Every structure is written in C-alpha cells, then in structure tokens.
C-alpha cells in the first residue's frame, strides 16, 4: 500500500469509527411502528460448543403501523464493479407490492475499491436516491433494507450503518454471503460420528471462513426462521468492538451479537442463510423479524430482491451487447 492509499485508509477508518459511534443498535423509542413482543424461542442445543439457535414464530411477525419498506442495491455492468445501476425499490407492507422505483446510472471508478470500505463507494449514491424520493412526493420510508452488511463489519460500520446514520432511517443490513471477521483457526471440527443422531458435522471454527460458516448453518439451521448470533471478534486489532455513544458496558460482551445467520427462504430445501445485521435505530432481534416478515419468494428480503431485479434488467437495457457477451461467457 502506497502512502496515498495509507492516508486514505486512515481517513476512512476515522470516519467509519465516527459513524459507528453515532449508530444506534437498539430499537429507537420513536419508531413509527410497533415491534412484535413475542421473543424467538431458544432451541435445544445439538452440539456443546455451538452457539444458541433461536426460532422465530412466523405467525407472530406483525408490525402494527408499518406500511412502507424499501430496498437499495447496485447492479454492475461487469466484474470490474466500476459502472452500474443503483436502484431504490419502495414496497407496501405487509403485501410487499412494488409501489415505486428510482434508479440512477452510476460510475464508481473515481473511488477506489478497498476491502471493508465499500460504503465510501455506495452510501452517497444511495442517499441521493432517498433524497430524490423525498423531493418527488415519497412515499415516506419507514424501514430501509440495504444490500450489504451493517454492524457485522470490522469497525461496526458497513454500508447499512453509513446509509442509516446519514439518512436517519431505521436500517437493516442484508448480506447474501458471510464475510468473516475472525482470524482463521486450525482447530478441527467436531466429529459427529460418535453420535449418529447429529445431523451434520459442526465446525468449532465456524466464524473463521465462509466454508466453515456454511457447514455450521447446515448443521444448526433446520427450519425457516431459525437463526444464531454472530459474536464480535475478541478485543484488540482493527476488527474489535469500539465504544460508542449508545453503548453500555454490557454491549461490549462476547454475547452481544453484531449479526445473525438466518434461514429465511420459504423453500423446504433451502440450506444457505442470509446474514442480517442492524444498520441504525433497530436491534438485531428486530432486524431478524423484519427480514423474515419481508421475505417472499426467495431467501433475500423482497425490498432488496426487487431492487436487484430492476437493476439487472436496467443493466441489460443499458449495455445490451456487453450483457449478452457476459451471459454467454458465464
């Protein structure tokens, strides 16, 4: 890394820590809707070293007063990630009918891609779409889903946190893939052969890689609505808890989860989860409930899914020849 990049990273790191200190990772008292009071049910443990698994009651996901939700996503022209279409999709709740979309062709080439600093490429684009929505008559968004992590981030400041803090909206981060914050471990996985009742091997180092997390999810998550929390890294180093304005001593404990692996798909054959984490003004538990309540056909909540579908179609229309070539290569 050259000195210019080092200075940029230092500045961005300071900004992310500032954003994390401003983010509220609990349910705000002034939410415009009521949060379901029914807690998730703790399931009997399958493995001694596994995290607790919880199951949401799907028929209790009622958010009184919630009428409008929205999702943000960027679909890219090609694998470079430099050009694409940003989309804001606005949906009714609980019907999840598409009410309105706003889109914008974007170029991100002027902002370098650096791992864990994606928000500096995306968040201002997303804010501009929200500003356009407000300037053109709404409707007013009550909950915002962002394609990307929120608190589950080395500095508790993923894209959903940046957008939430800048917009002031209750925000949920939705990641389609797990991004590990913990260092790789050489410890071996638990061997289920000693107990034939165990459905799958459970890796003791499940937080350290995508592969281990996938195995853990296959072993622990059996039904739609099952989830387990993702604990933060140990204190020390860059990926460690940062004191924030809304934090108490309890919020720095190991069991204060930064995110959750959630089995959200209605398909009975679904095995892979989404990663849910709070962005702003919502607790992790409420984010999990909202993600489930807003999931329709696929595993991704419908606001983000619709933004993705609209963006992909606009990419095909904007760059038809290149899209055809890329699809042929795939």
C-alpha positions in Angstrom: 0.0 0.0 0.0 1.5 3.4 -1.0 1.4 6.5 1.2 -1.6 7.9 -0.6 -3.6 4.8 0.0 -2.5 4.6 3.6 -3.6 8.2 4.2 -7.0 7.4 2.5 -7.5 4.3 4.6 -6.6 6.2 7.8 -9.1 8.9 7.0 -11.8 6.4 6.1 -11.2 4.4 9.2 -11.7 7.5 11.4 -14.9 8.3 9.5 -16.2 4.7 10.0 -15.5 4.8 13.7 -17.4 8.1 13.9 -20.3 6.5 12.1 -20.3 3.5 14.4 -20.3 5.9 17.4 -23.4 7.6 16.0 -25.3 4.4 15.0 -28.0 3.1 17.4 -28.1 -0.7 17.5 -31.3 -0.9 19.5 -34.9 -0.2 18.8 -35.5 3.6 18.9 -38.3 4.8 21.2 -39.7 6.9 18.3 -40.2 4.2 15.7 -43.3 4.8 13.6 -44.4 1.2 14.0 -44.8 -1.4 16.8 -42.2 -4.2 17.2 -43.7 -7.7 17.8 -43.4 -8.6 21.5 -43.1 -12.3 21.0 -39.5 -13.4 21.5 -37.8 -16.0 19.5 -37.8 -19.5 21.0 -34.5 -21.0 22.1 -34.0 -24.5 20.7 -32.4 -27.4 22.5 -28.6 -27.5 21.8 -27.3 -30.0 19.3 -23.6 -29.5 20.0 -21.9 -28.5 23.2 -19.7 -25.8 21.5 -22.4 -24.5 19.1 -24.0 -21.0 19.6 -27.6 -20.9 20.8 -30.1 -21.3 18.0 -33.4 -19.4 18.0 -36.6 -20.0 16.1 -38.9 -17.1 15.2 -42.7 -17.7 15.3 -43.6 -16.9 11.7 -47.3 -16.3 12.5 -46.3 -13.6 15.1 -44.4 -11.3 12.8 -46.9 -8.4 13.0 -45.6 -4.9 12.8 -48.5 -2.7 13.6 -48.3 0.7 11.9 -45.6 -0.4 9.3 -46.9 0.3 5.8 -43.8 1.2 3.6 -40.5 -0.5 3.3 -37.7 0.0 0.8 -34.5 -1.7 -0.5 -31.3 -0.4 -2.0 -29.0 -2.3 -4.4 -26.5 -1.7 -7.2 -26.3 -4.0 -10.3 -23.0 -3.7 -12.1 -22.2 -3.6 -15.8 -19.4 -6.1 -15.4 -17.0 -7.7 -13.0 -14.9 -4.5 -12.6 -17.6 -3.0 -10.4 -16.9 0.4 -11.8 -20.2 1.1 -13.6 -23.8 0.1 -12.9 -27.3 1.0 -12.0 -28.3 1.9 -8.5 -32.0 1.2 -7.6 -34.3 2.2 -4.7 -37.3 -0.1 -4.6 -40.3 1.0 -2.5 -42.8 -1.6 -1.4 -46.0 -1.7 0.6 -46.2 -3.8 3.8 -47.3 -6.4 4.6 -48.4 -7.1 1.0 -44.8 -6.5 -0.4 -46.3 -5.0 -3.6 -43.9 -2.8 -5.5 -45.1 0.9 -5.2 -42.2 2.8 -6.9 -38.7 2.5 -8.1 -36.0 5.1 -8.6 -32.8 4.3 -10.5 -29.6 6.0 -11.5 -26.7 5.1 -13.7 -23.6 5.4 -11.6 -19.8 5.4 -12.0 -17.7 4.4 -9.1 -14.3 4.4 -10.8 -13.2 7.6 -9.0 -13.4 5.9 -5.6 -11.0 3.0 -5.2 -12.3 -0.3 -4.0 -10.6 -1.2 -0.7 -11.8 -4.2 1.3 -14.1 -3.2 4.2 -14.5 0.4 2.9 -17.3 -0.3 0.3 -19.6 2.2 2.0 -17.5 5.0 0.6 -18.4 3.9 -2.9 -22.1 3.3 -2.3 -23.6 5.3 0.5 -23.7 8.7 -1.1 -25.3 7.2 -4.2 -28.0 5.6 -2.0 -28.6 8.8 -0.1 -29.1 10.7 -3.4 -31.9 8.2 -4.3 -33.5 8.7 -0.9 -33.3 12.5 -1.4 -34.9 12.2 -4.8 -37.7 10.1 -3.3 -38.5 12.7 -0.7 -38.2 15.5 -3.2 -40.7 13.9 -5.6 -43.5 13.1 -3.2 -42.4 9.9 -1.4 -43.9 7.7 -0.1 -42.2 8.0 3.3 -40.0 5.0 4.0 -40.3 3.5 7.5 -37.7 0.7 7.2 -34.8 0.6 4.8 -33.0 -2.6 3.7 -29.5 -2.2 2.3 -27.7 -4.8 0.2 -24.6 -5.2 2.4 -23.6 -5.5 6.0 -24.5 -3.2 8.8 -22.9 -3.7 12.2 -21.3 -7.0 11.0 -18.2 -5.2 9.9 -14.6 -4.8 11.3 -15.4 -1.4 12.6 -19.2 -1.8 13.1 -19.7 0.4 10.1 -20.8 -1.4 6.9 -22.8 0.2 4.2 -26.1 -0.2 6.0 -24.7 1.8 9.0 -23.4 4.6 6.8 -26.8 4.9 5.0 -28.7 4.6 8.2 -26.7 7.3 10.0 -26.8 9.7 7.0 -30.5 9.2 6.3 -31.7 8.8 9.9 -33.9 5.9 8.8 -34.3 2.6 10.6 -32.0 0.4 8.6 -31.3 -3.3 8.1 -28.1 -4.7 6.5 -28.7 -7.8 4.3 -25.7 -9.8 3.0 -26.1 -12.7 0.7 -22.7 -14.2 1.7 -20.9 -14.4 5.0 -17.8 -12.2 5.4 -15.6 -13.5 8.3 -14.2 -11.0 10.8 -12.4 -13.6 12.9 -8.9 -14.9 12.1 -8.6 -18.4 10.6 -8.2 -21.2 13.0 -6.5 -24.5 12.7 -8.8 -26.2 15.2 -10.6 -29.2 14.0 -14.3 -29.6 13.5 -16.3 -31.7 15.9 -16.7 -35.2 14.7 -20.4 -36.3 14.7 -19.5 -40.0 14.1 -19.7 -40.6 17.9 -23.4 -39.7 17.9 -25.4 -40.8 14.9 -28.3 -38.5 16.0 -26.3 -35.4 15.0 -27.4 -34.3 11.5 -24.1 -32.9 10.2 -20.6 -32.0 11.4 -20.3 -28.9 13.4 -17.0 -26.9 12.8 -15.7 -25.4 16.0 -14.0 -22.6 13.9 -17.3 -21.7 12.2 -16.7 -18.0 12.3 -13.4 -18.0 10.6 -14.4 -18.8 6.9 -17.3 -18.9 4.5 -16.9 -22.7 4.2 -17.0 -23.3 8.0 -19.9 -21.0 8.4 -21.8 -22.8 5.6 -21.2 -26.2 7.4 -22.3 -24.7 10.7 -25.5 -23.3 9.2 -26.3 -26.7 7.6 -25.8 -28.4 10.9 -27.8 -25.9 13.1 -30.5 -24.3 10.9 -33.3 -26.7 10.2 -36.4 -24.6 9.5 -37.3 -21.2 8.2 -37.0 -18.7 11.0 -34.0 -20.4 12.6 -31.0 -18.2 13.4 -27.9 -17.9 15.5 -26.0 -14.8 16.5 -22.5 -13.8 15.2 -20.3 -12.7 18.1 -17.8 -10.0 17.6 -14.1 -10.6 17.4 -12.0 -10.5 20.6 -10.9 -7.1 21.7 -7.7 -6.0 20.1 -6.8 -5.3 16.5 -8.8 -3.5 13.9 -11.8 -5.8 13.9 -12.8 -5.3 17.6 -15.6 -3.6 19.5 -15.4 0.2 19.6 -17.0 2.1 22.4 -19.9 4.2 21.0 -22.2 6.9 22.3 -25.1 4.4 22.6 -23.1 1.6 24.1 -23.2 0.3 27.7 -20.7 -2.0 29.3 -23.0 -4.9 28.5 -22.8 -4.1 24.8 -19.1 -5.0 24.7 -19.6 -8.6 26.0 -18.9 -11.6 23.8 -22.6 -12.5 23.7 -23.6 -9.1 22.3 -24.0 -10.3 18.7 -23.2 -8.0 15.8 -25.2 -10.0 13.3 -27.2 -13.2 12.7 -27.1 -16.1 10.3 -30.8 -16.5 9.4 -32.6 -19.3 7.4 -35.1 -17.1 5.6 -36.2 -18.9 2.5 -39.7 -20.4 2.4 -38.3 -23.3 0.3 -38.1 -26.5 2.3 -34.9 -27.5 0.5 -33.2 -24.2 1.4 -29.9 -24.6 3.3 -28.0 -21.4 3.0 -28.8 -18.4 5.2 -28.6 -14.7 4.8 -26.5 -12.5 7.1 -28.6 -9.9 8.9 -27.2 -7.1 10.9 -28.5 -3.8 12.3 -27.7 -0.6 10.4 -29.4 2.1 12.6 -32.2 2.5 15.1 -33.0 -1.2 15.2 -31.9 -4.1 17.4 -30.6 -7.3 15.9 -33.7 -9.2 17.1 -36.0 -6.8 15.3 -33.9 -6.8 12.2 -34.2 -10.6 12.1 -38.0 -10.4 12.4 -38.2 -7.7 9.8 -36.1 -9.7 7.3 -38.4 -12.7 7.8 -41.6 -10.6 7.5 -40.4 -9.0 4.3 -39.2 -12.2 2.6 -41.4 -13.6 -0.2 -40.3 -16.0 -2.9 -36.5 -16.1 -2.4 -34.2 -16.0 0.6 -33.5 -12.3 0.3 -36.0 -9.8 1.7 -38.3 -8.6 -1.1 -37.2 -4.9 -1.0 -33.6 -5.8 -1.8 -34.7 -8.6 -4.2 -36.9 -6.2 -6.2 -34.1 -3.5 -6.3 -31.8 -6.3 -7.6 -34.3 -7.5 -10.3 -34.9 -4.0 -11.5 -31.2 -3.1 -11.6 -30.3 -6.3 -13.5 -33.0 -5.5 -16.2 -31.8 -1.9 -16.5 -28.2 -3.1 -16.9 -29.4 -5.4 -19.7 -31.2 -2.5 -21.4 -28.3 0.0 -20.9 -25.5 -2.3 -22.1 -27.3 -5.0 -24.2 -24.3 -6.2 -26.3 -21.9 -6.4 -23.3 -24.5 -8.1 -21.2 -25.1 -10.7 -23.9 -21.4 -11.4 -24.1 -21.0 -11.8 -20.4 -24.0 -14.1 -20.1 -22.6 -16.2 -22.9 -19.2 -16.5 -21.1 -21.0 -17.5 -17.9 
